[in-house]
Amino acid sequence: MINIYKHTSFSFQFHGTDGILGDVLKALLLKYGKQWDGREAQKIVGKTPLEEAAIVVGDYELPCSIDEFVTQITPLLYDQ
């Protein structure tokens, strides 16, 4: 089991599709055959990073766990 809290010291802070996060989400969701459309942006305001990840995984019906999603997106965000 990975320590996801080690990987979630940032907040995704979804503010639409502009910027680094939008680019990272577009690329990551494309891996799953999904297209980022920003539809969950209003749902995650004030949420923790894990809650934010859970919303994306759930809304897009991704075939991965929340932990796996966080593990995948974290290095992509830090590389930007």
N, C-alpha and C positions, 0 to 999 in steps of 0.2 A: 504494500500500500504506500502510495506516495504521500508526502506531506504537502497538501495543496495550499495550505496557509503560507508556506514558504514561497509559493508561486503567485500569490494573490495580494501582493502589497500595493498593487495599483487598482484603480477602478476603471472599468472599460469606458465609462462615461460616454454612452451613445448620444451623439448630438446630430443625428442624420447620417448621410452617406458621405459627407465631405471629410477630407483629411486622412490621416494615417490609419485610424481605426476602421473607417469605411473601406479603405483599400485592403487592409488585412482581412476583414470579415468577408469581403467579396472573394478574395483568393481562397480563404479557408472553406467557405461555404460551397464554392465551385467544386472543390474536392469531393463534396458529397452530392453534387448535382443540383445544388440549390443556388438561388440568387438572392443576395442581400438587398432588401428593399426598405429597411429602416422601420418596419411596421411595429417593432417592439420598443422603439425609443421611449415612448411615453410610459410604458409599463415598468421600466427599470429605474426611473428617477428615484433617488433616495435609497436604492437597494445596495446590498453588499456585492462585491465582485462575484461571489459564488451564486448569489441569487440572480445576478445579471446573466451569468453563464447558463444557469438553469432555464431561464426564460428563452434564451437563444436556442438551446438544445431542444427544449419542448416545443417552441413555436415552429421551428423548422423541422421537427421530427427527425433529428439527427440520430444515426445509428451508433452513437457513442455515449459514454457516460459523461456526466458533468466534469468529473476529474480528468478524463481524457481530453475533453474540449479545452479545459484550462491549461493542461500540459501542452497542447498543440498551439494555442494562441499566444501564450506567454512569450516564448522565444521570438515569435514573429513580431510582437509589439516591441520588445526590447531591441530587436535588430534595426528598427526604424529610426 
